Amino acid sequence: MTGNSASPHRHALRYSIRHAELDWRVDDGDVEAPFSTAYDDVYFSRQDGREETRFVFIDNNDLPRRLAAWRARRPFTIGETGFGTGLNMLCAWACFDEHAQAEARLHLVSTEKHPLTREALERAWRSWPQLASRAASLIDQWPPAVAGIHRLQLDARVTLDLHFGDAADCLSRLDGQVDAWFLDGFAPSKNPDMWRPELFEAMAAASRPEATFATFTCAGFVRRGLAAAGFRWRKVPGFGRKREMLRGERDESARPASEAISARAATPWFQPPPARPAAHVAVIGAGIAGTSVAAALARRGSRVTLVDRTGIAAGASGNPQAALYVKLAIEPNLQSRFYLAALLYTQRWLARLDPQRRWWSDCGLLQLTGDARGIERQRRFLNLYDLPSTVVSASEAADATSLAGIDLDQAALYYPQAGWVDPVALCHHLAATPGVETHQAELRSLRETESGWQLQLGQSPLRVDQVVFATGHASHDWLDGLPLQSVRGQVSTLALPQQTESGNGPTLERVLCAEGYVMPARDGMLTFGATFSPNDADTTLRESDHRRNLDELARTAPALARQFAGINPASCGGRASVRAASPDKTPYAGPLPDVARWRSNYAALGKDAKRRFDCPGSHYPGLWITTAHGSRGMVSAPLCAELIASRLYDEPMPLERELVDHLHPGRRLIADLIRGR
């Protein structure tokens, strides 16, 4: 997996993860189980894998008692060092359902260097009918073999974060803390590369003060590594034919010297603000950014007041169709890593929200390459990322034509799981989440109180614990000087000719993207565009912009454009709206920094960019922002919503630490200070 933000060259490492190499073996009870040929080891006990999981990990972490007693608003968090088939995690879920209170939540974090394919996972779970419904939720959302964090919502109360990559590397970049560890994986003699000091140190750094662990092994170097990292251990009886195993807990009195260098020591300004109550949260802005935050918080138990002066999806989220689209840099960087993670997350998120595809479609998307230079860029991109074909692949012009359903004269990158969304329907669906109350009102003032914030909405005051701003380009009014650019965009719509609607004309089957985009027709209407006009906040429709969109349609999809030859641009329908963009084209998502104090506290960066500071970043308590999503907000906003909700509820973050920092609203302040601005 790619490295941290201090090592930019490591971003060029490939994203793909090699799948597990399996054999299938049948035990005396005719139970088929996967066997790793690469590590020459079993995934679980062939005698009784579920009973072994219960004995080793569930009972030796005392989970039934701890889950029954859990009353915190944050979820109980379990970390695991080898996901395998998911048996341990699903057994933990079953234990949670059996013992935890109705208001409790469970968060599972598991690493896996060589994930099974979806087909192998299905085959492995045929032998476990007792856990079939839980396994089905896992299989339905199973992500492609791409390095990074994949968040799965297993049910309303249980979240699973799958970290694909080396266990020590993944956990060293985990932004979150764990209550109980399942120290699992192939036996130390079979897989010594996993059971190394860096793994135990990463576990210790990600442990809460009362964290426990359990593992099936008693190997001497494992005991020594755990002790050196700051865990107390003891031998206890093992399962079945294993005489002994280890269990233990974090030893706060024996913190190793290595922990003196915090993961945040080089970037203290990104230290998260202290946790605050989130019983009642106001979300300002009811576009995709605001409604996705509102739904994410309400699902966790917050009462959410969603405020917008013009109504739900009335701004930049009000177009008839929006593309699920990202344009990744030729060479991997932090921005591309975020957008790739966001695309994969949003696809799973939409499938869970609307499995019938009533208001979205994963029809696929073709990103046209253009000229010979574009083809060479495509080749470099595919080689550097090395992504699975289920995520993106090369498509020659003939294949692209077949996929699109219309004649194309260009090669393309094909994203088979991308597509389009009806953003208005999506925003209304999210705003209807239980626990969300919508108010059409203007925020006139904001004042901090002893217990939170008081908002003046028109003539009515509102007291809340915390506030999230999701106000797009209007965020200028509240952002305390963070750089933000307004970008006008106009889309055009045309009714398809009658012969096309009746099936006698070319029909576009996939989203096409080049300098502009065109969507598959919906309800007989073709949507295409969009113009890009920086520093322009006028939303009046312009005939000149319709003409530009028609010209771009002719370049992108001439077979479609010919159906509208000679049409008067004034006859187009359409919509103009204003998006917000940051200078580096990455969204802002996180706590709102106190700009004046950042500039004062970290002014010395202008003379020494490597200067170390003791003071954490100063943030306005209980104020958060998600904005600057630009033209890719339909992809970026849902994952940014998870990021903010996870922080408010003290959960593990859905992105690696360096990506969380990359989205932080204060990143531009630090960059400007270093540059002497």
C-alpha positions as CSV (number, residue, x, y, z in Angstrom):
1,M,0.0,0.0,0.0
2,T,1.1,3.6,-0.4
3,G,3.0,5.3,2.3
4,N,2.4,8.4,4.4
5,S,2.2,12.0,3.3
6,A,5.8,12.6,4.2
7,S,7.0,10.1,1.6
8,P,5.3,11.1,-1.7
9,H,7.3,8.7,-3.9
10,R,5.7,5.8,-2.1
11,H,2.3,6.8,-3.5
12,A,3.4,5.2,-6.8
13,L,3.3,1.7,-5.3
14,R,0.5,-0.3,-6.8
15,Y,-3.0,-0.5,-5.4
16,S,-3.8,-4.1,-6.3
17,I,-3.8,-6.8,-3.7
18,R,-3.0,-10.4,-4.6
19,H,-5.9,-12.7,-3.8
20,A,-5.5,-15.7,-1.5
21,E,-4.1,-18.9,-3.1
22,L,-6.5,-21.7,-2.0
23,D,-7.0,-25.4,-2.0
24,W,-10.3,-26.9,-0.8
25,R,-10.2,-29.8,1.7
26,V,-13.0,-31.9,3.2
27,D,-12.8,-33.1,6.8
28,D,-14.3,-36.3,8.3
29,G,-17.7,-34.6,8.6
30,D,-17.8,-33.7,4.9
31,V,-17.2,-30.0,5.8
32,E,-15.4,-28.2,3.0
33,A,-12.8,-25.7,4.2
34,P,-10.3,-23.4,2.4
35,F,-6.6,-24.1,2.9
36,S,-3.9,-21.6,2.1
37,T,-1.4,-23.1,-0.4
38,A,0.9,-20.0,0.0
39,Y,1.2,-20.4,3.8
40,D,0.5,-24.1,4.0
41,D,-2.0,-23.6,6.8
42,V,-5.8,-23.8,7.5
43,Y,-8.0,-20.8,7.8
44,F,-9.8,-22.3,10.9
45,S,-10.1,-25.5,12.8
46,R,-11.5,-28.2,10.6
47,Q,-12.9,-29.9,13.7
48,D,-15.0,-26.9,14.9
49,G,-13.9,-23.5,13.6
50,R,-16.8,-21.6,15.2
51,E,-16.2,-23.2,18.6
52,E,-12.5,-22.4,18.4
53,T,-13.3,-18.7,17.6
54,R,-15.7,-18.6,20.6
55,F,-13.2,-20.1,22.9
56,V,-10.0,-18.3,21.8
57,F,-11.3,-14.8,20.9
58,I,-14.8,-14.3,22.2
59,D,-14.5,-15.7,25.7
60,N,-10.8,-14.9,26.3
61,N,-11.6,-11.2,25.6
62,D,-14.6,-11.5,28.0
63,L,-16.9,-10.2,25.3
64,P,-20.2,-11.5,26.5
65,R,-19.9,-9.7,29.8
66,R,-18.3,-6.5,28.3
67,L,-20.9,-6.2,25.6
68,A,-23.8,-6.7,28.0
69,A,-22.4,-3.9,30.2
70,W,-21.6,-1.5,27.3
71,R,-23.3,1.9,27.7
72,A,-21.0,4.3,25.9
73,R,-22.3,6.4,23.0
74,R,-19.4,5.3,20.9
75,P,-19.3,1.7,19.5
76,F,-17.4,-1.1,21.1
77,T,-14.5,-1.6,18.8
78,I,-12.8,-5.0,18.0
79,G,-9.6,-5.1,16.0
80,E,-8.3,-8.2,14.1
81,T,-5.0,-9.0,12.4
82,G,-6.3,-11.5,9.8
83,F,-9.8,-11.4,8.3
84,G,-9.6,-14.7,6.3
85,T,-13.1,-15.9,5.7
86,G,-14.6,-13.5,8.3
87,L,-15.5,-16.2,10.8
88,N,-14.1,-14.3,13.8
89,M,-15.8,-11.1,12.9
90,L,-19.2,-12.7,12.2
91,C,-19.0,-14.6,15.4
92,A,-18.3,-11.4,17.3
93,W,-21.3,-9.9,15.6
94,A,-23.5,-12.8,16.7
95,C,-22.1,-12.4,20.3
96,F,-23.0,-8.7,20.1
97,D,-26.5,-9.4,19.0
98,E,-27.0,-11.9,21.8
99,H,-25.6,-9.8,24.7
100,A,-25.5,-6.1,23.9
101,Q,-28.2,-3.6,24.7
102,A,-30.5,-2.3,21.9
103,E,-28.8,1.1,21.9
104,A,-25.2,-0.3,21.6
105,R,-23.2,-0.3,18.5
106,L,-20.3,-2.5,17.3
107,H,-17.3,-1.5,15.1
108,L,-15.1,-4.2,13.6
109,V,-11.7,-3.4,12.2
110,S,-9.8,-6.2,10.4
111,T,-6.7,-6.4,8.2
112,E,-6.1,-8.8,5.3
113,K,-3.1,-9.0,3.1
114,H,-4.6,-11.6,0.6
115,P,-8.4,-11.4,0.6
116,L,-10.5,-14.2,-0.8
117,T,-12.4,-13.6,-4.0
118,R,-16.1,-13.1,-3.7
119,E,-16.7,-16.6,-5.2
120,A,-14.3,-18.2,-2.7
121,L,-16.0,-16.4,0.2
122,E,-19.4,-17.7,-0.9
123,R,-18.0,-21.2,-1.2
124,A,-16.4,-21.0,2.3
125,W,-19.7,-19.9,3.9
126,R,-21.8,-22.8,2.5
127,S,-20.7,-24.9,5.4
128,W,-22.0,-22.4,8.0
129,P,-25.8,-22.2,7.8
130,Q,-26.0,-20.8,11.4
131,L,-24.3,-17.6,10.2
132,A,-25.8,-17.5,6.7
133,S,-27.7,-14.2,7.0
134,R,-24.7,-12.4,8.4
135,A,-22.4,-13.9,5.8
136,A,-24.8,-12.8,3.0
137,S,-24.5,-9.2,4.2
138,L,-20.7,-9.5,4.0
139,I,-20.7,-11.2,0.6
140,D,-23.1,-8.6,-0.9
141,Q,-20.7,-5.8,0.0
142,W,-17.4,-7.6,-0.6
143,P,-15.0,-5.1,-2.0
144,P,-12.5,-5.5,-4.9
145,A,-8.9,-6.4,-4.0
146,V,-7.7,-2.8,-3.7
147,A,-5.3,-1.7,-1.0
148,G,-6.8,0.6,1.6
149,I,-9.9,0.8,3.9
150,H,-13.2,-0.5,2.8
151,R,-16.2,0.4,5.1
152,L,-19.1,-2.0,5.1
153,Q,-22.4,-1.3,6.9
154,L,-23.3,-4.9,7.9
155,D,-26.5,-3.8,9.6
156,A,-27.9,-0.8,11.4
157,R,-25.7,-1.3,14.4
158,V,-22.6,-3.0,13.1
159,T,-19.9,-1.5,10.9
160,L,-16.9,-3.4,9.4
161,D,-13.8,-1.7,8.2
162,L,-11.7,-4.0,6.0
163,H,-8.1,-2.9,5.7
164,F,-6.5,-4.6,2.7
165,G,-2.7,-4.7,3.0
166,D,0.0,-5.7,5.4
167,A,-1.4,-5.8,9.0
168,A,1.4,-3.8,10.6
169,D,1.3,-1.2,7.9
170,C,-2.4,-0.9,8.0
171,L,-2.7,-0.6,11.8
172,S,0.2,1.9,11.9
173,R,-2.0,4.2,9.9
174,L,-5.3,3.5,11.6
175,D,-6.9,6.6,12.9
176,G,-8.9,5.2,15.8
177,Q,-8.7,3.0,18.9
178,V,-9.6,-0.5,19.8
179,D,-11.2,-2.1,22.9
180,A,-10.4,-5.8,22.1
181,W,-7.9,-7.5,19.8
182,F,-8.2,-10.8,17.9
183,L,-4.5,-11.5,17.3
184,D,-5.1,-14.0,14.5
185,G,-3.5,-15.0,11.2
186,F,-1.6,-18.0,9.9
187,A,0.7,-19.6,12.5
188,P,3.9,-17.7,13.3
189,S,6.0,-20.6,11.9
190,K,4.1,-20.3,8.6
191,N,3.8,-16.5,8.4
192,P,6.6,-14.9,10.4
193,D,6.4,-11.7,8.3
194,M,3.1,-10.8,10.1
195,W,4.2,-11.6,13.6
196,R,6.8,-8.9,14.0
197,P,7.5,-6.1,16.5
198,E,6.0,-3.4,14.2
199,L,2.6,-5.2,14.4
200,F,2.6,-5.3,18.2
201,E,3.7,-1.7,18.4
202,A,0.9,-0.6,16.0
203,M,-1.6,-2.6,18.1
204,A,-0.4,-0.9,21.2
205,A,-0.6,2.6,19.6
206,A,-4.2,1.9,18.5
207,S,-5.3,0.5,21.9
208,R,-7.5,2.1,24.4
209,P,-6.2,2.1,28.0
210,E,-8.3,-1.0,28.9
211,A,-7.8,-2.9,25.7
212,T,-7.5,-6.7,25.8
213,F,-6.1,-9.2,23.4
214,A,-6.3,-13.0,22.8
215,T,-4.3,-15.2,20.4
216,F,-4.1,-19.0,19.8
217,T,-0.3,-19.0,19.9
218,C,2.2,-19.1,22.7
219,A,5.3,-18.6,20.6
220,G,8.2,-17.1,22.5
221,F,8.9,-14.2,20.1
222,V,5.2,-13.3,20.2
223,R,5.2,-13.1,24.0
224,R,8.4,-11.0,23.9
225,G,7.0,-8.7,21.2
226,L,3.8,-8.1,23.0
227,A,5.6,-7.3,26.2
228,A,8.0,-5.0,24.5
229,A,5.0,-3.1,23.0
230,G,3.4,-2.6,26.3
231,F,1.0,-5.6,26.7
232,R,0.7,-7.8,29.8
233,W,0.2,-11.5,28.8
234,R,-0.4,-14.8,30.5
235,K,-0.8,-18.3,29.3
236,V,-4.2,-20.0,29.6
237,P,-5.5,-23.4,28.4
238,G,-5.8,-23.6,24.6
239,F,-8.5,-25.0,22.4
240,G,-8.7,-28.6,21.4
241,R,-5.3,-30.2,21.0
242,K,-3.5,-26.9,21.7
243,R,-2.3,-27.0,25.2
244,E,-1.9,-23.3,25.8
245,M,-2.8,-19.9,24.3
246,L,-2.2,-16.2,25.3
247,R,-4.5,-13.6,26.6
248,G,-3.8,-10.2,28.2
249,E,-4.3,-6.5,28.2
250,R,-2.7,-3.1,27.6
251,D,-0.2,-2.2,30.3
252,E,-0.4,1.6,30.7
253,S,2.4,1.5,33.2
254,A,4.8,0.0,30.7
255,R,4.4,2.3,27.7
256,P,7.5,1.7,25.5
257,A,9.8,4.6,24.5
258,S,8.8,4.3,20.9
259,E,5.3,5.6,21.8
260,A,6.9,8.9,23.0
261,I,6.9,9.8,19.3
262,S,3.2,10.1,18.5
263,A,1.8,9.5,15.1
264,R,0.8,13.2,15.3
265,A,4.1,14.6,16.5
266,A,5.0,15.9,13.0
267,T,1.5,17.3,12.4
268,P,0.1,18.4,15.7
269,W,-2.3,20.8,14.0
270,F,-4.3,17.8,12.8
271,Q,-4.9,16.4,16.3
272,P,-8.6,15.9,16.6
273,P,-10.5,18.2,19.0
274,P,-11.8,16.7,22.3
275,A,-15.0,14.7,22.0
276,R,-18.2,16.6,22.8
277,P,-21.9,15.5,23.1
278,A,-23.7,15.0,19.8
279,A,-27.2,14.4,21.0
280,H,-28.5,17.3,18.9
281,V,-26.6,18.4,15.8
282,A,-27.6,21.1,13.3
283,V,-26.5,20.5,9.7
284,I,-26.6,23.7,7.6
285,G,-27.2,22.9,3.9
286,A,-29.5,20.2,2.4
287,G,-27.6,19.2,-0.7
288,I,-25.7,15.9,-1.0
289,A,-23.0,17.0,1.5
290,G,-25.5,18.0,4.1
291,T,-28.1,15.3,3.7
292,S,-25.4,12.5,3.8
293,V,-24.0,14.0,7.0
294,A,-27.5,14.2,8.5
295,A,-28.3,10.6,7.7
296,A,-24.9,9.4,9.0
297,L,-25.4,11.2,12.3
298,A,-29.0,10.1,12.7
299,R,-28.1,6.5,12.1
300,R,-25.7,6.8,15.1
301,G,-28.4,8.2,17.3
302,S,-28.2,12.0,17.0
303,R,-31.2,14.1,16.6
304,V,-30.5,16.2,13.5
305,T,-31.9,19.5,12.5
306,L,-31.3,20.0,8.8
307,V,-31.4,23.6,7.7
308,D,-31.5,25.1,4.2
309,R,-32.8,28.5,3.2
310,T,-34.1,27.2,-0.2
311,G,-35.0,23.6,0.5
312,I,-33.6,20.1,-0.1
313,A,-31.3,19.8,-3.1
314,A,-32.1,23.3,-4.3
315,G,-28.5,24.2,-5.1
316,A,-25.8,22.3,-6.9
317,S,-27.3,19.0,-6.0
318,G,-30.5,19.7,-7.9
319,N,-29.5,18.5,-11.4
320,P,-31.6,15.8,-13.0
321,Q,-28.7,13.3,-13.1
322,A,-25.1,13.3,-11.7
323,A,-22.3,11.1,-12.7
324,L,-20.6,8.7,-10.3
325,Y,-17.2,9.8,-11.7
326,V,-13.7,10.4,-10.6
327,K,-10.7,11.4,-12.7
328,L,-7.6,10.0,-11.0
329,A,-4.1,11.4,-11.5
330,I,-1.8,9.5,-13.8
331,E,0.5,8.8,-10.8
332,P,-1.1,7.9,-7.5
333,N,-1.2,10.7,-5.0
334,L,-3.2,11.5,-1.8
335,Q,-6.1,13.1,-3.8
336,S,-6.4,10.1,-6.1
337,R,-6.3,7.7,-3.2
338,F,-9.2,9.5,-1.5
339,Y,-11.3,9.7,-4.7
340,L,-10.8,6.0,-5.4
341,A,-11.8,5.1,-1.9
342,A,-14.8,7.4,-2.2
343,L,-15.9,5.9,-5.4
344,L,-15.8,2.3,-4.1
345,Y,-17.6,3.4,-0.9
346,T,-20.3,5.3,-2.6
347,Q,-21.1,2.3,-4.9
348,R,-21.7,0.1,-1.8
349,W,-23.5,2.9,0.0
350,L,-26.0,3.4,-2.9
351,A,-26.6,-0.3,-3.3
352,R,-27.5,-0.5,0.4
353,L,-29.8,2.6,0.2
354,D,-31.6,1.6,-3.0
355,P,-31.0,-2.0,-3.9
356,Q,-33.8,-1.8,-6.6
357,R,-31.9,1.0,-8.4
358,R,-35.0,3.2,-8.5
359,W,-33.0,6.5,-8.6
360,W,-29.5,5.5,-9.5
361,S,-27.7,3.1,-11.9
362,D,-24.4,1.3,-11.8
363,C,-24.6,1.0,-15.6
364,G,-20.8,1.7,-16.0
365,L,-18.8,4.7,-17.2
366,L,-16.5,5.2,-20.1
367,Q,-13.8,7.9,-19.7
368,L,-12.7,8.6,-23.3
369,T,-9.0,8.9,-23.9
370,G,-8.9,11.3,-26.9
371,D,-5.7,11.3,-29.0
372,A,-2.5,9.3,-29.0
373,R,-1.2,11.2,-26.1
374,G,-4.3,10.3,-24.2
375,I,-3.8,6.6,-25.0
376,E,-0.3,6.8,-23.6
377,R,-1.5,8.5,-20.5
378,Q,-4.1,5.7,-20.1
379,R,-1.4,3.0,-20.5
380,R,0.8,4.7,-17.8
381,F,-2.2,5.1,-15.5
382,L,-3.2,1.4,-15.7
383,N,0.4,0.3,-15.2
384,L,0.9,2.5,-12.1
385,Y,-2.3,1.7,-10.4
386,D,-2.6,-2.0,-11.4
387,L,-6.3,-2.0,-10.4
388,P,-8.6,-5.0,-10.8
389,S,-10.7,-5.0,-14.0
390,T,-13.8,-4.9,-11.8
391,V,-12.7,-1.4,-10.9
392,V,-11.3,-0.1,-14.2
393,S,-9.8,-1.5,-17.4
394,A,-8.7,-0.4,-20.8
395,S,-11.3,-0.5,-23.6
396,E,-10.3,-0.2,-27.3
397,A,-12.6,1.9,-29.5
398,A,-14.5,-1.2,-30.8
399,D,-15.1,-2.5,-27.3
400,A,-16.0,1.0,-26.1
401,T,-18.6,1.2,-28.9
402,S,-20.0,-2.1,-27.9
403,L,-20.3,-1.1,-24.3
404,A,-21.7,2.4,-25.0
405,G,-24.3,1.2,-27.5
406,I,-23.4,4.0,-29.9
407,D,-20.5,4.5,-32.3
408,L,-17.3,5.8,-30.7
409,D,-14.1,6.6,-32.4
410,Q,-12.0,6.6,-29.2
411,A,-10.5,4.2,-26.7
412,A,-11.6,4.6,-23.1
413,L,-11.1,3.6,-19.5
414,Y,-14.1,1.6,-18.4
415,Y,-15.3,1.8,-14.8
416,P,-17.9,-1.0,-14.7
417,Q,-19.4,-0.2,-11.3
418,A,-19.7,3.6,-11.9
419,G,-22.8,5.2,-13.3
420,W,-25.3,8.0,-12.5
421,V,-27.5,9.2,-9.6
422,D,-30.7,11.3,-9.4
423,P,-29.3,13.6,-6.7
424,V,-32.7,15.2,-5.9
425,A,-34.3,11.8,-5.1
426,L,-31.2,10.8,-3.1
427,C,-31.2,13.9,-1.0
428,H,-34.9,13.6,-0.2
429,H,-34.3,9.9,0.7
430,L,-31.5,10.9,3.1
431,A,-33.4,13.8,4.6
432,A,-36.2,11.3,5.4
433,T,-33.9,9.3,7.7
434,P,-35.6,8.8,11.1
435,G,-34.1,11.3,13.5
436,V,-33.7,14.0,10.8
437,E,-36.0,17.1,10.9
438,T,-35.8,19.6,8.0
439,H,-36.3,23.3,8.3
440,Q,-36.4,25.7,5.4
441,A,-34.9,28.8,7.0
442,E,-31.9,31.1,6.8
443,L,-29.1,31.0,9.4
444,R,-28.7,34.6,10.5
445,S,-26.3,34.2,13.4
446,L,-24.3,31.7,15.4
447,R,-23.3,32.1,19.0
448,E,-21.3,29.8,21.3
449,T,-23.0,28.9,24.6
450,E,-21.7,27.0,27.7
451,S,-23.2,23.7,26.4
452,G,-23.0,24.1,22.6
453,W,-24.2,26.6,20.0
454,Q,-27.3,28.9,19.6
455,L,-28.4,29.5,16.0
456,Q,-30.8,32.1,14.9
457,L,-33.0,30.7,12.1
458,G,-35.1,33.5,10.8
459,Q,-37.0,34.6,13.9
460,S,-36.5,31.3,15.8
461,P,-33.5,30.4,18.0
462,L,-32.2,26.9,18.0
463,R,-29.8,25.4,20.6
464,V,-27.7,22.4,19.6
465,D,-24.6,20.6,20.7
466,Q,-22.7,20.8,17.5
467,V,-23.0,22.3,14.0
468,V,-21.9,21.0,10.6
469,F,-21.6,23.4,7.7
470,A,-22.4,21.9,4.3
471,T,-23.3,25.1,2.5
472,G,-21.2,24.8,-0.7
473,H,-20.0,28.1,-2.1
474,A,-22.1,30.0,0.5
475,S,-19.7,28.6,3.1
476,H,-17.7,31.8,2.5
477,D,-20.0,33.4,5.1
478,W,-18.9,31.1,7.9
479,L,-15.4,29.7,7.1
480,D,-13.2,32.2,8.8
481,G,-11.0,32.9,5.7
482,L,-10.4,29.4,4.3
483,P,-9.9,29.7,0.5
484,L,-12.9,28.7,-1.5
485,Q,-13.8,29.3,-5.1
486,S,-17.2,29.6,-6.7
487,V,-17.6,27.7,-10.0
488,R,-20.7,28.0,-12.2
489,G,-21.8,25.0,-14.2
490,Q,-24.7,24.7,-16.6
491,V,-26.2,21.4,-17.8
492,S,-28.4,21.0,-20.8
493,T,-31.3,18.7,-21.5
494,L,-33.1,17.6,-24.6
495,A,-36.0,15.3,-25.3
496,L,-34.9,12.3,-27.4
497,P,-36.3,12.1,-30.9
498,Q,-39.3,9.8,-31.3
499,Q,-37.4,7.2,-33.3
500,T,-34.8,6.9,-30.5
501,E,-37.4,6.4,-27.9
502,S,-39.1,3.7,-30.0
503,G,-35.8,1.8,-30.3
504,N,-34.9,2.8,-33.9
505,G,-32.1,5.2,-33.0
506,P,-28.8,4.9,-31.1
507,T,-29.3,4.5,-27.4
508,L,-26.5,5.3,-25.0
509,E,-26.0,2.5,-22.4
510,R,-23.1,3.9,-20.3
511,V,-22.1,7.3,-18.9
512,L,-19.6,9.0,-21.3
513,C,-17.0,11.4,-19.9
514,A,-14.4,13.5,-21.8
515,E,-14.2,17.3,-21.4
516,G,-17.9,17.1,-20.7
517,Y,-20.2,14.2,-20.0
518,V,-23.5,12.7,-21.3
519,M,-25.8,10.4,-19.4
520,P,-27.9,7.5,-20.6
521,A,-31.4,9.0,-21.2
522,R,-33.9,8.9,-18.4
523,D,-37.6,9.3,-19.0
524,G,-36.9,10.2,-22.6
525,M,-34.6,13.1,-21.6
526,L,-30.9,13.4,-22.4
527,T,-28.7,15.2,-19.9
528,F,-25.3,16.5,-20.9
529,G,-22.8,19.2,-20.0
530,A,-21.5,20.8,-18.0
531,T,-19.8,24.2,-18.4
532,F,-17.1,25.3,-16.1
533,S,-17.0,29.0,-15.2
534,P,-14.8,29.9,-12.2
535,N,-15.6,32.9,-10.0
536,D,-19.1,33.1,-11.5
537,A,-22.1,32.8,-9.2
538,D,-24.9,33.7,-11.7
539,T,-27.5,30.9,-12.0
540,T,-29.4,32.4,-15.0
541,L,-29.5,30.0,-17.9
542,R,-27.4,31.1,-20.9
543,E,-28.0,30.2,-24.5
544,S,-24.2,30.5,-25.1
545,D,-23.6,27.8,-22.5
546,H,-26.2,25.5,-24.2
547,R,-24.3,26.0,-27.4
548,R,-21.0,25.1,-25.7
549,N,-22.6,21.9,-24.3
550,L,-24.0,21.0,-27.7
551,D,-20.5,21.4,-29.2
552,E,-19.0,19.2,-26.5
553,L,-21.7,16.6,-27.1
554,A,-20.7,16.5,-30.8
555,R,-17.1,15.9,-29.8
556,T,-17.9,13.3,-27.1
557,A,-20.8,11.4,-28.7
558,P,-21.2,12.4,-32.4
559,A,-23.7,9.5,-33.0
560,L,-26.0,11.1,-30.4
561,A,-25.3,14.7,-31.5
562,R,-26.4,14.0,-35.1
563,Q,-29.9,13.4,-33.8
564,F,-30.0,17.1,-32.8
565,A,-28.3,18.5,-35.9
566,G,-29.4,22.1,-36.5
567,I,-31.2,22.5,-33.2
568,N,-31.5,25.9,-31.8
569,P,-29.6,26.1,-28.4
570,A,-32.4,28.2,-27.1
571,S,-34.7,25.1,-27.3
572,C,-32.6,23.2,-24.7
573,G,-33.8,22.8,-21.2
574,G,-31.3,22.8,-18.4
575,R,-30.1,24.1,-15.1
576,A,-27.3,26.3,-13.8
577,S,-25.9,26.1,-10.3
578,V,-22.8,27.1,-8.4
579,R,-20.3,24.6,-7.0
580,A,-17.5,25.2,-4.5
581,A,-13.9,24.2,-5.0
582,S,-10.8,24.4,-3.0
583,P,-7.5,25.5,-4.5
584,D,-6.1,22.0,-4.6
585,K,-9.5,20.5,-5.8
586,T,-9.9,18.3,-2.7
587,P,-12.9,18.7,-0.4
588,Y,-12.7,20.2,3.1
589,A,-14.0,17.7,5.6
590,G,-13.3,18.0,9.3
591,P,-13.3,20.3,12.3
592,L,-13.3,24.1,11.6
593,P,-9.9,25.6,12.5
594,D,-9.4,28.9,14.3
595,V,-7.5,30.5,11.5
596,A,-6.0,33.4,13.5
597,R,-4.6,31.0,16.2
598,W,-3.2,28.6,13.6
599,R,-1.4,31.5,11.8
600,S,0.0,32.7,15.2
601,N,0.9,29.3,16.7
602,Y,2.6,27.9,13.6
603,A,4.1,31.0,12.1
604,A,7.6,29.6,12.5
605,L,6.9,27.1,9.7
606,G,7.6,30.0,7.3
607,K,11.3,29.8,8.4
608,D,11.6,26.1,9.1
609,A,9.1,23.7,7.5
610,K,10.4,20.9,9.8
611,R,9.9,22.8,13.0
612,R,8.2,20.7,15.7
613,F,5.4,22.1,17.8
614,D,3.8,21.0,21.1
615,C,0.5,22.7,20.8
616,P,-2.4,20.9,19.0
617,G,-4.4,22.7,16.4
618,S,-7.0,25.1,17.8
619,H,-10.5,24.4,16.5
620,Y,-13.9,26.1,17.1
621,P,-15.4,23.6,19.6
622,G,-18.3,21.7,17.9
623,L,-18.1,23.3,14.5
624,W,-17.4,21.1,11.4
625,I,-17.4,21.5,7.7
626,T,-17.9,19.5,4.5
627,T,-17.6,21.6,1.4
628,A,-15.6,22.2,-1.8
629,H,-16.8,19.0,-3.4
630,G,-16.8,20.6,-6.8
631,S,-18.1,18.6,-9.7
632,R,-17.4,15.2,-8.0
633,G,-19.5,15.7,-4.9
634,M,-21.8,12.8,-5.6
635,V,-18.7,10.6,-5.1
636,S,-16.9,12.5,-2.4
637,A,-19.7,13.7,-0.1
638,P,-20.9,10.4,1.3
639,L,-17.4,9.3,2.5
640,C,-16.7,12.7,3.9
641,A,-20.0,12.4,5.8
642,E,-18.8,9.1,7.3
643,L,-15.5,10.8,8.3
644,I,-17.3,13.6,10.2
645,A,-19.8,11.3,11.8
646,S,-17.0,8.9,12.9
647,R,-15.1,11.7,14.5
648,L,-18.1,13.1,16.3
649,Y,-18.8,9.6,17.7
650,D,-15.1,8.7,18.5
651,E,-15.0,5.8,16.0
652,P,-12.2,4.5,13.9
653,M,-12.0,6.6,10.8
654,P,-13.0,5.3,7.3
655,L,-9.7,6.4,5.8
656,E,-6.0,6.1,6.6
657,R,-4.6,8.8,8.9
658,E,-2.8,10.6,6.1
659,L,-6.0,10.8,4.0
660,V,-8.0,12.1,6.9
661,D,-5.3,14.8,7.3
662,H,-5.4,15.5,3.5
663,L,-9.1,16.4,3.8
664,H,-8.6,18.5,7.0
665,P,-9.9,22.1,6.4
666,G,-6.7,23.5,7.9
667,R,-4.3,21.9,5.4
668,R,-4.2,25.0,3.2
669,L,-3.3,27.2,6.2
670,I,-0.2,25.0,6.9
671,A,0.7,24.9,3.2
672,D,0.5,28.7,3.0
673,L,2.5,29.2,6.1
674,I,5.3,26.9,4.8
675,R,5.3,28.9,1.5
676,G,5.6,32.2,3.4
677,R,2.1,33.4,2.5
